[in-house]
Amino acid sequence: MMLGMIVAIVFGPIILAPFGAGYPDLMQKFAIYGIFAIGFNILFGLTGYLSFGHAAFLGVGSYSAVWMFKLLSMNVIPALILAILISGLFALVIGFITLRRSGIYFAILTLAFAQMSYNLAYSVLTPITNGETGLQLLLDDPRILDAPLASGDLPLANLFGLQMNSTYETSFLGMTLYFNAGYYLCGVILLVAFYFAMRIFRSPLGMMLKAIKSNQNRLNYTGVNTRPYTLTAFVISGIYAGLAGGLLACTDPLAGAERMQWTASGEVVLMTILGGAGTLLGPIIGAGAIKYFENIFSAFNESELNAVFSFLPDGLREAVVSVASTFVGEGWQLTLGVLFMLIVIFLPGGLLEGVRRILSLFNRPPGGGMEERSARVKSAA
């Protein structure tokens, strides 16, 4: 599994190019929101606690990283370290309060804290967050470890001199491939995050979290104090979200309150369920699917649809384009809603379950396994 992840990330630009998703900005989002979804899955898929406020940690991570860029250096390492520390401490405080409840009460509490965080960032803490304008770099920022640029331009985020927007372009089979430094940084961190999640899933802590999800009341009746375990899962999940927020700032040094809205929290819930909650690869697949729909389907317009259906007679083409246009462009979320509904109804285990079903068709023994089933029936008789 780990080897497959490494291959997918290394050859990501080549794999994604035929689908129109091989440009740096979208590939970075695939990796960043994959990290966000992996962390959320530790809390929701593994422990069974549904949070509607995880965007608060995403926003805190972004603000922390941008402040590090403004005060210390444009090197991404200190920014990511601060994003992890601040989001972890914030998650510890929020988790200590909200985990006194479970179920729908926990979900509502996390939503309330996220909305309070959003309103604080938007209007109350404007000296720290710059309100609705968002926190961004300025020419007169101290950046005490960086020398001022001779050109007088704003500096760019870098990794020991390697700028995050550095991109090598080449052609391959008629396609333009983009090998971007920011994408590979996000990809390496995604690999590390995936490895730690895999270790957590297979560790004694992971087994305890699965037991909490299965029947927390029974554990409490046997004398097991489950709160330290759930708080640990919450903090780890918050750190993952803060790391994703820090990476968003590294690829685009700007932090805004909109990253803390409840819609962003709902998006990571959709990612996890769509891909397959409680699995390792599912959240990454779900994050990729939603970001692909958001960036590809939202770019379609009526002229492009007319070109796609140009082979149809005029009257039929106009009717088809009229219907299809409601599912693309500004209406891309309608397509996502239909897809999500179909997944929940027919594939409760998410897209990963669909992949497993397809693979099982090829692994099925000749005769559909009739001999094996008949043998089991005879042995039972």
Secondary structure, DSSP 8 states (H G I E B T S, - for coil): -HHHHHHHHHTHHHHHGGGT--SHHHHHHHHHHHHHHHHHHIIIIIT----S-THHHHHHHHHHHHHHHHHT-SBHHHHHHHHHHHHHHHHHHHHHHHTTS-HHHHHHHHHHHHHHHHHIIIII-HHHH-GGG-EE--TT---TTS---TT------EETTEETT-EEEEEETTEEEEEEHHHHHHHHHHHHHHHHHHHHHTSHHHHHHHHHHHHHHHHHHTT---HHHHHHHHHHHHHHHHHHHHHHHHHS-EE-GGGGSHHHHHHHHHHHHHH-TTSSSHHHHHHHHHHHHHHHGGG--HHHHHHHTTTS-HHHHHHHHHHHGGGSGGGHHHHHHHHHHHHHHH-TT-HHHHHHHHHHHHHS-GGGGHHHHHHHHHHH-
